[in-house]
Amino acid sequence: MPEIVLEKERKSVLVEKIRKYLSEEFDLEAGGFEVEFLIDFLAREMGAGFYNQGLHDALAIVSSKLEDISDAIYEIEKPVN
C-alpha cells in the first residue's frame, strides 16, 4: 500500500485538534512540529487498519446496493411462455 499522505489543510486541522485534545485532557502543551510527527507515525503504523476498515465498509454498502439492483431486475422480469 502506498504511504498515506494527508493534504496540507487537512493535516493542519488535525494538528490543531490533537494539540487541543492534549492540552484539555492531559494538560500537555505540544508544538505543531511534534504533533505533525505524531500524525505521521499514526498514519504509518495504524493507517492501513483504518484504510482497510473503510474498504470493508464501502464493500458492504456496494454489495447491499448490488443486491437491491439484482432484486429489482428480477421483479421486472417477464414470464416466458
PDB file of N, CA, C and O in Angstrom:
ATOM      1  N   MET A   1       0.847  -1.177   0.000  1.00  0.00           N
ATOM      2  CA  MET A   1       0.000   0.000   0.000  1.00  0.00           C
ATOM      3  C   MET A   1       0.887   1.233   0.000  1.00  0.00           C
ATOM      4  O   MET A   1       1.881   1.289   0.724  1.00  0.00           O
ATOM      5  N   PRO A   2       0.529   2.219  -0.810  1.00  0.00           N
ATOM      6  CA  PRO A   2       1.315   3.454  -0.804  1.00  0.00           C
ATOM      7  C   PRO A   2       1.206   4.180   0.533  1.00  0.00           C
ATOM      8  O   PRO A   2       0.262   3.987   1.300  1.00  0.00           O
ATOM      9  N   GLU A   3       2.184   5.003   0.776  1.00  0.00           N
ATOM     10  CA  GLU A   3       2.199   5.793   2.015  1.00  0.00           C
ATOM     11  C   GLU A   3       0.976   6.702   2.066  1.00  0.00           C
ATOM     12  O   GLU A   3       0.558   7.260   1.052  1.00  0.00           O
ATOM     13  N   ILE A   4       0.416   6.840   3.250  1.00  0.00           N
ATOM     14  CA  ILE A   4      -0.730   7.732   3.435  1.00  0.00           C
ATOM     15  C   ILE A   4      -0.196   9.151   3.559  1.00  0.00           C
ATOM     16  O   ILE A   4       0.596   9.457   4.450  1.00  0.00           O
ATOM     17  N   VAL A   5      -0.644  10.014   2.649  1.00  0.00           N
ATOM     18  CA  VAL A   5      -0.215  11.406   2.656  1.00  0.00           C
ATOM     19  C   VAL A   5      -1.468  12.273   2.777  1.00  0.00           C
ATOM     20  O   VAL A   5      -2.370  12.210   1.942  1.00  0.00           O
ATOM     21  N   LEU A   6      -1.500  13.070   3.820  1.00  0.00           N
ATOM     22  CA  LEU A   6      -2.649  13.949   4.043  1.00  0.00           C
ATOM     23  C   LEU A   6      -2.414  15.288   3.357  1.00  0.00           C
ATOM     24  O   LEU A   6      -1.283  15.769   3.278  1.00  0.00           O
ATOM     25  N   GLU A   7      -3.492  15.881   2.864  1.00  0.00           N
ATOM     26  CA  GLU A   7      -3.401  17.224   2.296  1.00  0.00           C
ATOM     27  C   GLU A   7      -2.968  18.186   3.392  1.00  0.00           C
ATOM     28  O   GLU A   7      -3.266  17.982   4.568  1.00  0.00           O
ATOM     29  N   LYS A   8      -2.264  19.230   2.992  1.00  0.00           N
ATOM     30  CA  LYS A   8      -1.713  20.190   3.950  1.00  0.00           C
ATOM     31  C   LYS A   8      -2.795  20.786   4.850  1.00  0.00           C
ATOM     32  O   LYS A   8      -2.618  20.893   6.064  1.00  0.00           O
ATOM     33  N   GLU A   9      -3.916  21.171   4.242  1.00  0.00           N
ATOM     34  CA  GLU A   9      -5.005  21.781   5.007  1.00  0.00           C
ATOM     35  C   GLU A   9      -5.592  20.783   6.007  1.00  0.00           C
ATOM     36  O   GLU A   9      -5.874  21.137   7.151  1.00  0.00           O
ATOM     37  N   ARG A  10      -5.774  19.529   5.565  1.00  0.00           N
ATOM     38  CA  ARG A  10      -6.340  18.506   6.446  1.00  0.00           C
ATOM     39  C   ARG A  10      -5.395  18.223   7.612  1.00  0.00           C
ATOM     40  O   ARG A  10      -5.828  18.060   8.753  1.00  0.00           O
ATOM     41  N   LYS A  11      -4.106  18.168   7.308  1.00  0.00           N
ATOM     42  CA  LYS A  11      -3.124  17.903   8.356  1.00  0.00           C
ATOM     43  C   LYS A  11      -3.105  19.052   9.366  1.00  0.00           C
ATOM     44  O   LYS A  11      -2.983  18.812  10.567  1.00  0.00           O
ATOM     45  N   SER A  12      -3.222  20.281   8.901  1.00  0.00           N
ATOM     46  CA  SER A  12      -3.249  21.441   9.799  1.00  0.00           C
ATOM     47  C   SER A  12      -4.433  21.376  10.755  1.00  0.00           C
ATOM     48  O   SER A  12      -4.303  21.681  11.941  1.00  0.00           O
ATOM     49  N   VAL A  13      -5.584  20.976  10.231  1.00  0.00           N
ATOM     50  CA  VAL A  13      -6.778  20.835  11.069  1.00  0.00           C
ATOM     51  C   VAL A  13      -6.544  19.757  12.123  1.00  0.00           C
ATOM     52  O   VAL A  13      -6.885  19.942  13.291  1.00  0.00           O
ATOM     53  N   LEU A  14      -5.963  18.634  11.712  1.00  0.00           N
ATOM     54  CA  LEU A  14      -5.684  17.550  12.659  1.00  0.00           C
ATOM     55  C   LEU A  14      -4.684  17.977  13.724  1.00  0.00           C
ATOM     56  O   LEU A  14      -4.836  17.634  14.896  1.00  0.00           O
ATOM     57  N   VAL A  15      -3.662  18.724  13.318  1.00  0.00           N
ATOM     58  CA  VAL A  15      -2.666  19.211  14.275  1.00  0.00           C
ATOM     59  C   VAL A  15      -3.355  20.024  15.365  1.00  0.00           C
ATOM     60  O   VAL A  15      -3.104  19.815  16.552  1.00  0.00           O
ATOM     61  N   GLU A  16      -4.213  20.940  14.968  1.00  0.00           N
ATOM     62  CA  GLU A  16      -4.889  21.786  15.955  1.00  0.00           C
ATOM     63  C   GLU A  16      -5.825  20.969  16.845  1.00  0.00           C
ATOM     64  O   GLU A  16      -5.913  21.227  18.045  1.00  0.00           O
ATOM     65  N   LYS A  17      -6.521  19.993  16.274  1.00  0.00           N
ATOM     66  CA  LYS A  17      -7.414  19.154  17.082  1.00  0.00           C
ATOM     67  C   LYS A  17      -6.626  18.348  18.109  1.00  0.00           C
ATOM     68  O   LYS A  17      -7.036  18.243  19.265  1.00  0.00           O
ATOM     69  N   ILE A  18      -5.508  17.783  17.695  1.00  0.00           N
ATOM     70  CA  ILE A  18      -4.692  16.981  18.611  1.00  0.00           C
ATOM     71  C   ILE A  18      -4.055  17.861  19.677  1.00  0.00           C
ATOM     72  O   ILE A  18      -4.010  17.482  20.847  1.00  0.00           O
ATOM     73  N   ARG A  19      -3.564  19.027  19.284  1.00  0.00           N
ATOM     74  CA  ARG A  19      -2.976  19.948  20.279  1.00  0.00           C
ATOM     75  C   ARG A  19      -4.013  20.318  21.328  1.00  0.00           C
ATOM     76  O   ARG A  19      -3.724  20.328  22.524  1.00  0.00           O
ATOM     77  N   LYS A  20      -5.231  20.626  20.870  1.00  0.00           N
ATOM     78  CA  LYS A  20      -6.308  20.985  21.799  1.00  0.00           C
ATOM     79  C   LYS A  20      -6.643  19.810  22.712  1.00  0.00           C
ATOM     80  O   LYS A  20      -6.817  19.994  23.917  1.00  0.00           O
ATOM     81  N   TYR A  21      -6.734  18.621  22.158  1.00  0.00           N
ATOM     82  CA  TYR A  21      -7.044  17.430  22.941  1.00  0.00           C
ATOM     83  C   TYR A  21      -5.978  17.184  24.000  1.00  0.00           C
ATOM     84  O   TYR A  21      -6.304  16.947  25.164  1.00  0.00           O
ATOM     85  N   LEU A  22      -4.712  17.237  23.611  1.00  0.00           N
ATOM     86  CA  LEU A  22      -3.623  17.012  24.564  1.00  0.00           C
ATOM     87  C   LEU A  22      -3.642  18.047  25.684  1.00  0.00           C
ATOM     88  O   LEU A  22      -3.379  17.732  26.845  1.00  0.00           O
ATOM     89  N   SER A  23      -3.956  19.277  25.317  1.00  0.00           N
ATOM     90  CA  SER A  23      -3.996  20.350  26.299  1.00  0.00           C
ATOM     91  C   SER A  23      -5.154  20.163  27.286  1.00  0.00           C
ATOM     92  O   SER A  23      -4.969  20.269  28.498  1.00  0.00           O
ATOM     93  N   GLU A  24      -6.327  19.888  26.762  1.00  0.00           N
ATOM     94  CA  GLU A  24      -7.518  19.774  27.610  1.00  0.00           C
ATOM     95  C   GLU A  24      -7.544  18.496  28.438  1.00  0.00           C
ATOM     96  O   GLU A  24      -7.930  18.521  29.607  1.00  0.00           O
ATOM     97  N   GLU A  25      -7.139  17.389  27.846  1.00  0.00           N
ATOM     98  CA  GLU A  25      -7.251  16.099  28.523  1.00  0.00           C
ATOM     99  C   GLU A  25      -6.049  15.757  29.400  1.00  0.00           C
ATOM    100  O   GLU A  25      -6.192  15.073  30.413  1.00  0.00           O
ATOM    101  N   PHE A  26      -4.864  16.233  29.011  1.00  0.00           N
ATOM    102  CA  PHE A  26      -3.650  15.841  29.727  1.00  0.00           C
ATOM    103  C   PHE A  26      -2.840  17.016  30.247  1.00  0.00           C
ATOM    104  O   PHE A  26      -1.772  16.839  30.833  1.00  0.00           O
ATOM    105  N   ASP A  27      -3.363  18.228  30.024  1.00  0.00           N
ATOM    106  CA  ASP A  27      -2.636  19.430  30.417  1.00  0.00           C
ATOM    107  C   ASP A  27      -1.216  19.408  29.847  1.00  0.00           C
ATOM    108  O   ASP A  27      -0.249  19.752  30.528  1.00  0.00           O
ATOM    109  N   LEU A  28      -1.118  18.999  28.595  1.00  0.00           N
ATOM    110  CA  LEU A  28       0.164  18.847  27.915  1.00  0.00           C
ATOM    111  C   LEU A  28       0.204  19.792  26.726  1.00  0.00           C
ATOM    112  O   LEU A  28      -0.656  19.735  25.847  1.00  0.00           O
ATOM    113  N   GLU A  29       1.184  20.642  26.703  1.00  0.00           N
ATOM    114  CA  GLU A  29       1.347  21.565  25.579  1.00  0.00           C
ATOM    115  C   GLU A  29       2.328  20.958  24.586  1.00  0.00           C
ATOM    116  O   GLU A  29       3.493  20.741  24.917  1.00  0.00           O
ATOM    117  N   ALA A  30       1.865  20.683  23.375  1.00  0.00           N
ATOM    118  CA  ALA A  30       2.708  20.120  22.330  1.00  0.00           C
ATOM    119  C   ALA A  30       2.770  21.096  21.171  1.00  0.00           C
ATOM    120  O   ALA A  30       1.771  21.722  20.817  1.00  0.00           O
ATOM    121  N   GLY A  31       3.935  21.220  20.591  1.00  0.00           N
ATOM    122  CA  GLY A  31       4.104  22.095  19.442  1.00  0.00           C
ATOM    123  C   GLY A  31       3.579  21.446  18.176  1.00  0.00           C
ATOM    124  O   GLY A  31       3.419  20.228  18.099  1.00  0.00           O
ATOM    125  N   GLY A  32       3.319  22.274  17.197  1.00  0.00           N
ATOM    126  CA  GLY A  32       2.800  21.776  15.932  1.00  0.00           C
ATOM    127  C   GLY A  32       3.741  20.791  15.262  1.00  0.00           C
ATOM    128  O   GLY A  32       3.299  19.811  14.662  1.00  0.00           O
ATOM    129  N   PHE A  33       5.036  21.047  15.362  1.00  0.00           N
ATOM    130  CA  PHE A  33       6.036  20.176  14.759  1.00  0.00           C
ATOM    131  C   PHE A  33       5.975  18.773  15.359  1.00  0.00           C
ATOM    132  O   PHE A  33       5.997  17.781  14.631  1.00  0.00           O
ATOM    133  N   GLU A  34       5.898  18.695  16.673  1.00  0.00           N
ATOM    134  CA  GLU A  34       5.823  17.411  17.355  1.00  0.00           C
ATOM    135  C   GLU A  34       4.531  16.664  17.000  1.00  0.00           C
ATOM    136  O   GLU A  34       4.538  15.450  16.797  1.00  0.00           O
ATOM    137  N   VAL A  35       3.439  17.405  16.931  1.00  0.00           N
ATOM    138  CA  VAL A  35       2.155  16.787  16.621  1.00  0.00           C
ATOM    139  C   VAL A  35       2.149  16.287  15.174  1.00  0.00           C
ATOM    140  O   VAL A  35       1.560  15.244  14.890  1.00  0.00           O
ATOM    141  N   GLU A  36       2.789  17.007  14.263  1.00  0.00           N
ATOM    142  CA  GLU A  36       2.884  16.528  12.884  1.00  0.00           C
ATOM    143  C   GLU A  36       3.622  15.191  12.829  1.00  0.00           C
ATOM    144  O   GLU A  36       3.223  14.293  12.089  1.00  0.00           O
ATOM    145  N   PHE A  37       4.695  15.057  13.607  1.00  0.00           N
ATOM    146  CA  PHE A  37       5.411  13.787  13.665  1.00  0.00           C
ATOM    147  C   PHE A  37       4.523  12.687  14.236  1.00  0.00           C
ATOM    148  O   PHE A  37       4.580  11.546  13.778  1.00  0.00           O
ATOM    149  N   LEU A  38       3.704  13.020  15.229  1.00  0.00           N
ATOM    150  CA  LEU A  38       2.769  12.052  15.793  1.00  0.00           C
ATOM    151  C   LEU A  38       1.767  11.599  14.733  1.00  0.00           C
ATOM    152  O   LEU A  38       1.491  10.406  14.600  1.00  0.00           O
ATOM    153  N   ILE A  39       1.231  12.545  13.988  1.00  0.00           N
ATOM    154  CA  ILE A  39       0.276  12.210  12.927  1.00  0.00           C
ATOM    155  C   ILE A  39       0.938  11.308  11.891  1.00  0.00           C
ATOM    156  O   ILE A  39       0.342  10.321  11.460  1.00  0.00           O
ATOM    157  N   ASP A  40       2.153  11.636  11.490  1.00  0.00           N
ATOM    158  CA  ASP A  40       2.867  10.798  10.519  1.00  0.00           C
ATOM    159  C   ASP A  40       3.074   9.394  11.064  1.00  0.00           C
ATOM    160  O   ASP A  40       2.917   8.415  10.335  1.00  0.00           O
ATOM    161  N   PHE A  41       3.428   9.287  12.348  1.00  0.00           N
ATOM    162  CA  PHE A  41       3.619   7.988  12.984  1.00  0.00           C
ATOM    163  C   PHE A  41       2.312   7.192  12.984  1.00  0.00           C
ATOM    164  O   PHE A  41       2.295   6.018  12.615  1.00  0.00           O
ATOM    165  N   LEU A  42       1.225   7.833  13.397  1.00  0.00           N
ATOM    166  CA  LEU A  42      -0.065   7.147  13.443  1.00  0.00           C
ATOM    167  C   LEU A  42      -0.504   6.702  12.054  1.00  0.00           C
ATOM    168  O   LEU A  42      -1.027   5.600  11.886  1.00  0.00           O
ATOM    169  N   ALA A  43      -0.291   7.557  11.066  1.00  0.00           N
ATOM    170  CA  ALA A  43      -0.659   7.196   9.695  1.00  0.00           C
ATOM    171  C   ALA A  43       0.161   5.996   9.225  1.00  0.00           C
ATOM    172  O   ALA A  43      -0.377   5.084   8.598  1.00  0.00           O
ATOM    173  N   ARG A  44       1.436   5.995   9.519  1.00  0.00           N
ATOM    174  CA  ARG A  44       2.332   4.918   9.097  1.00  0.00           C
ATOM    175  C   ARG A  44       2.015   3.605   9.823  1.00  0.00           C
ATOM    176  O   ARG A  44       1.967   2.546   9.197  1.00  0.00           O
ATOM    177  N   GLU A  45       1.802   3.674  11.132  1.00  0.00           N
ATOM    178  CA  GLU A  45       1.638   2.473  11.933  1.00  0.00           C
ATOM    179  C   GLU A  45       0.200   1.961  12.009  1.00  0.00           C
ATOM    180  O   GLU A  45      -0.019   0.760  12.166  1.00  0.00           O
ATOM    181  N   MET A  46      -0.778   2.856  11.900  1.00  0.00           N
ATOM    182  CA  MET A  46      -2.165   2.450  12.089  1.00  0.00           C
ATOM    183  C   MET A  46      -3.053   2.754  10.893  1.00  0.00           C
ATOM    184  O   MET A  46      -4.181   2.269  10.810  1.00  0.00           O
ATOM    185  N   GLY A  47      -2.550   3.548   9.981  1.00  0.00           N
ATOM    186  CA  GLY A  47      -3.359   3.984   8.845  1.00  0.00           C
ATOM    187  C   GLY A  47      -3.921   2.849   8.019  1.00  0.00           C
ATOM    188  O   GLY A  47      -5.070   2.909   7.583  1.00  0.00           O
ATOM    189  N   ALA A  48      -3.122   1.809   7.797  1.00  0.00           N
ATOM    190  CA  ALA A  48      -3.587   0.689   6.975  1.00  0.00           C
ATOM    191  C   ALA A  48      -4.815   0.022   7.584  1.00  0.00           C
ATOM    192  O   ALA A  48      -5.723  -0.386   6.859  1.00  0.00           O
ATOM    193  N   GLY A  49      -4.850  -0.091   8.902  1.00  0.00           N
ATOM    194  CA  GLY A  49      -6.007  -0.697   9.556  1.00  0.00           C
ATOM    195  C   GLY A  49      -7.276   0.116   9.347  1.00  0.00           C
ATOM    196  O   GLY A  49      -8.337  -0.440   9.061  1.00  0.00           O
ATOM    197  N   PHE A  50      -7.167   1.438   9.490  1.00  0.00           N
ATOM    198  CA  PHE A  50      -8.325   2.312   9.255  1.00  0.00           C
ATOM    199  C   PHE A  50      -8.730   2.289   7.785  1.00  0.00           C
ATOM    200  O   PHE A  50      -9.917   2.257   7.460  1.00  0.00           O
ATOM    201  N   TYR A  51      -7.746   2.306   6.913  1.00  0.00           N
ATOM    202  CA  TYR A  51      -7.988   2.261   5.468  1.00  0.00           C
ATOM    203  C   TYR A  51      -8.729   0.981   5.098  1.00  0.00           C
ATOM    204  O   TYR A  51      -9.728   1.012   4.379  1.00  0.00           O
ATOM    205  N   ASN A  52      -8.219  -0.159   5.606  1.00  0.00           N
ATOM    206  CA  ASN A  52      -8.858  -1.438   5.301  1.00  0.00           C
ATOM    207  C   ASN A  52     -10.280  -1.501   5.830  1.00  0.00           C
ATOM    208  O   ASN A  52     -11.161  -2.048   5.167  1.00  0.00           O
ATOM    209  N   GLN A  53     -10.520  -0.948   7.021  1.00  0.00           N
ATOM    210  CA  GLN A  53     -11.873  -0.931   7.563  1.00  0.00           C
ATOM    211  C   GLN A  53     -12.789  -0.105   6.670  1.00  0.00           C
ATOM    212  O   GLN A  53     -13.940  -0.478   6.441  1.00  0.00           O
ATOM    213  N   GLY A  54     -12.282   1.010   6.166  1.00  0.00           N
ATOM    214  CA  GLY A  54     -13.059   1.837   5.234  1.00  0.00           C
ATOM    215  C   GLY A  54     -13.406   1.070   3.965  1.00  0.00           C
ATOM    216  O   GLY A  54     -14.522   1.169   3.456  1.00  0.00           O
ATOM    217  N   LEU A  55     -12.439   0.302   3.456  1.00  0.00           N
ATOM    218  CA  LEU A  55     -12.705  -0.513   2.272  1.00  0.00           C
ATOM    219  C   LEU A  55     -13.785  -1.559   2.548  1.00  0.00           C
ATOM    220  O   LEU A  55     -14.685  -1.756   1.732  1.00  0.00           O
ATOM    221  N   HIS A  56     -13.694  -2.226   3.697  1.00  0.00           N
ATOM    222  CA  HIS A  56     -14.697  -3.240   4.049  1.00  0.00           C
ATOM    223  C   HIS A  56     -16.080  -2.609   4.210  1.00  0.00           C
ATOM    224  O   HIS A  56     -17.079  -3.188   3.784  1.00  0.00           O
ATOM    225  N   ASP A  57     -16.141  -1.435   4.817  1.00  0.00           N
ATOM    226  CA  ASP A  57     -17.422  -0.739   4.975  1.00  0.00           C
ATOM    227  C   ASP A  57     -17.998  -0.355   3.605  1.00  0.00           C
ATOM    228  O   ASP A  57     -19.195  -0.509   3.365  1.00  0.00           O
ATOM    229  N   ALA A  58     -17.138   0.144   2.715  1.00  0.00           N
ATOM    230  CA  ALA A  58     -17.586   0.526   1.375  1.00  0.00           C
ATOM    231  C   ALA A  58     -18.059  -0.705   0.606  1.00  0.00           C
ATOM    232  O   ALA A  58     -19.077  -0.655  -0.085  1.00  0.00           O
ATOM    233  N   LEU A  59     -17.329  -1.801   0.724  1.00  0.00           N
ATOM    234  CA  LEU A  59     -17.714  -3.033   0.036  1.00  0.00           C
ATOM    235  C   LEU A  59     -19.076  -3.532   0.518  1.00  0.00           C
ATOM    236  O   LEU A  59     -19.883  -3.998  -0.286  1.00  0.00           O
ATOM    237  N   ALA A  60     -19.334  -3.439   1.811  1.00  0.00           N
ATOM    238  CA  ALA A  60     -20.624  -3.868   2.354  1.00  0.00           C
ATOM    239  C   ALA A  60     -21.759  -3.025   1.772  1.00  0.00           C
ATOM    240  O   ALA A  60     -22.821  -3.551   1.441  1.00  0.00           O
ATOM    241  N   ILE A  61     -21.534  -1.731   1.650  1.00  0.00           N
ATOM    242  CA  ILE A  61     -22.563  -0.850   1.084  1.00  0.00           C
ATOM    243  C   ILE A  61     -22.806  -1.172  -0.378  1.00  0.00           C
ATOM    244  O   ILE A  61     -23.953  -1.294  -0.808  1.00  0.00           O
ATOM    245  N   VAL A  62     -21.729  -1.310  -1.149  1.00  0.00           N
ATOM    246  CA  VAL A  62     -21.858  -1.609  -2.572  1.00  0.00           C
ATOM    247  C   VAL A  62     -22.534  -2.972  -2.769  1.00  0.00           C
ATOM    248  O   VAL A  62     -23.401  -3.109  -3.632  1.00  0.00           O
ATOM    249  N   SER A  63     -22.153  -3.964  -1.988  1.00  0.00           N
ATOM    250  CA  SER A  63     -22.768  -5.291  -2.092  1.00  0.00           C
ATOM    251  C   SER A  63     -24.264  -5.228  -1.812  1.00  0.00           C
ATOM    252  O   SER A  63     -25.059  -5.868  -2.501  1.00  0.00           O
ATOM    253  N   SER A  64     -24.638  -4.463  -0.813  1.00  0.00           N
ATOM    254  CA  SER A  64     -26.054  -4.308  -0.480  1.00  0.00           C
ATOM    255  C   SER A  64     -26.819  -3.652  -1.628  1.00  0.00           C
ATOM    256  O   SER A  64     -27.919  -4.079  -1.980  1.00  0.00           O
ATOM    257  N   LYS A  65     -26.227  -2.615  -2.204  1.00  0.00           N
ATOM    258  CA  LYS A  65     -26.882  -1.916  -3.317  1.00  0.00           C
ATOM    259  C   LYS A  65     -26.982  -2.823  -4.541  1.00  0.00           C
ATOM    260  O   LYS A  65     -27.990  -2.795  -5.248  1.00  0.00           O
ATOM    261  N   LEU A  66     -25.943  -3.630  -4.802  1.00  0.00           N
ATOM    262  CA  LEU A  66     -25.993  -4.551  -5.940  1.00  0.00           C
ATOM    263  C   LEU A  66     -27.075  -5.602  -5.739  1.00  0.00           C
ATOM    264  O   LEU A  66     -27.741  -6.005  -6.693  1.00  0.00           O
ATOM    265  N   GLU A  67     -27.248  -6.041  -4.511  1.00  0.00           N
ATOM    266  CA  GLU A  67     -28.314  -6.996  -4.218  1.00  0.00           C
ATOM    267  C   GLU A  67     -29.678  -6.360  -4.468  1.00  0.00           C
ATOM    268  O   GLU A  67     -30.578  -7.004  -5.007  1.00  0.00           O
ATOM    269  N   ASP A  68     -29.829  -5.085  -4.071  1.00  0.00           N
ATOM    270  CA  ASP A  68     -31.089  -4.374  -4.326  1.00  0.00           C
ATOM    271  C   ASP A  68     -31.357  -4.268  -5.821  1.00  0.00           C
ATOM    272  O   ASP A  68     -32.491  -4.453  -6.263  1.00  0.00           O
ATOM    273  N   ILE A  69     -30.324  -3.973  -6.601  1.00  0.00           N
ATOM    274  CA  ILE A  69     -30.477  -3.859  -8.055  1.00  0.00           C
ATOM    275  C   ILE A  69     -30.851  -5.206  -8.652  1.00  0.00           C
ATOM    276  O   ILE A  69     -31.725  -5.295  -9.514  1.00  0.00           O
ATOM    277  N   SER A  70     -30.179  -6.252  -8.186  1.00  0.00           N
ATOM    278  CA  SER A  70     -30.484  -7.596  -8.671  1.00  0.00           C
ATOM    279  C   SER A  70     -31.935  -7.957  -8.391  1.00  0.00           C
ATOM    280  O   SER A  70     -32.623  -8.490  -9.262  1.00  0.00           O
ATOM    281  N   ASP A  71     -32.405  -7.668  -7.175  1.00  0.00           N
ATOM    282  CA  ASP A  71     -33.805  -7.940  -6.817  1.00  0.00           C
ATOM    283  C   ASP A  71     -34.758  -7.148  -7.705  1.00  0.00           C
ATOM    284  O   ASP A  71     -35.780  -7.677  -8.142  1.00  0.00           O
ATOM    285  N   ALA A  72     -34.434  -5.889  -7.974  1.00  0.00           N
ATOM    286  CA  ALA A  72     -35.292  -5.046  -8.811  1.00  0.00           C
ATOM    287  C   ALA A  72     -35.360  -5.589 -10.237  1.00  0.00           C
ATOM    288  O   ALA A  72     -36.410  -5.532 -10.877  1.00  0.00           O
ATOM    289  N   ILE A  73     -34.254  -6.108 -10.726  1.00  0.00           N
ATOM    290  CA  ILE A  73     -34.249  -6.676 -12.082  1.00  0.00           C
ATOM    291  C   ILE A  73     -35.132  -7.922 -12.138  1.00  0.00           C
ATOM    292  O   ILE A  73     -35.902  -8.097 -13.082  1.00  0.00           O
ATOM    293  N   TYR A  74     -35.022  -8.783 -11.130  1.00  0.00           N
ATOM    294  CA  TYR A  74     -35.863  -9.973 -11.103  1.00  0.00           C
ATOM    295  C   TYR A  74     -37.336  -9.625 -10.987  1.00  0.00           C
ATOM    296  O   TYR A  74     -38.185 -10.344 -11.513  1.00  0.00           O
ATOM    297  N   GLU A  75     -37.650  -8.534 -10.305  1.00  0.00           N
ATOM    298  CA  GLU A  75     -39.058  -8.125 -10.162  1.00  0.00           C
ATOM    299  C   GLU A  75     -39.682  -7.718 -11.495  1.00  0.00           C
ATOM    300  O   GLU A  75     -40.881  -7.913 -11.698  1.00  0.00           O
ATOM    301  N   ILE A  76     -38.900  -7.168 -12.386  1.00  0.00           N
ATOM    302  CA  ILE A  76     -39.473  -6.712 -13.685  1.00  0.00           C
ATOM    303  C   ILE A  76     -39.294  -7.742 -14.790  1.00  0.00           C
ATOM    304  O   ILE A  76     -39.661  -7.499 -15.940  1.00  0.00           O
ATOM    305  N   GLU A  77     -38.730  -8.894 -14.437  1.00  0.00           N
ATOM    306  CA  GLU A  77     -38.546  -9.936 -15.423  1.00  0.00           C
ATOM    307  C   GLU A  77     -39.912 -10.414 -15.917  1.00  0.00           C
ATOM    308  O   GLU A  77     -40.843 -10.588 -15.132  1.00  0.00           O
ATOM    309  N   LYS A  78     -40.011 -10.619 -17.202  1.00  0.00           N
ATOM    310  CA  LYS A  78     -41.251 -11.066 -17.828  1.00  0.00           C
ATOM    311  C   LYS A  78     -41.273 -12.591 -17.919  1.00  0.00           C
ATOM    312  O   LYS A  78     -40.240 -13.212 -18.172  1.00  0.00           O
ATOM    313  N   PRO A  79     -42.442 -13.194 -17.716  1.00  0.00           N
ATOM    314  CA  PRO A  79     -42.523 -14.660 -17.828  1.00  0.00           C
ATOM    315  C   PRO A  79     -42.356 -15.093 -19.291  1.00  0.00           C
ATOM    316  O   PRO A  79     -42.780 -14.407 -20.221  1.00  0.00           O
ATOM    317  N   VAL A  80     -41.736 -16.229 -19.447  1.00  0.00           N
ATOM    318  CA  VAL A  80     -41.551 -16.794 -20.777  1.00  0.00           C
ATOM    319  C   VAL A  80     -42.512 -17.956 -20.925  1.00  0.00           C
ATOM    320  O   VAL A  80     -42.506 -18.878 -20.110  1.00  0.00           O
ATOM    321  N   ASN A  81     -43.347 -17.916 -21.973  1.00  0.00           N
ATOM    322  CA  ASN A  81     -44.358 -18.976 -22.206  1.00  0.00           C
ATOM    323  C   ASN A  81     -43.807 -20.062 -23.070  1.00  0.00           C
ATOM    324  O   ASN A  81     -44.508 -21.028 -23.369  1.00  0.00           O
TER     325      ASN A  81
END
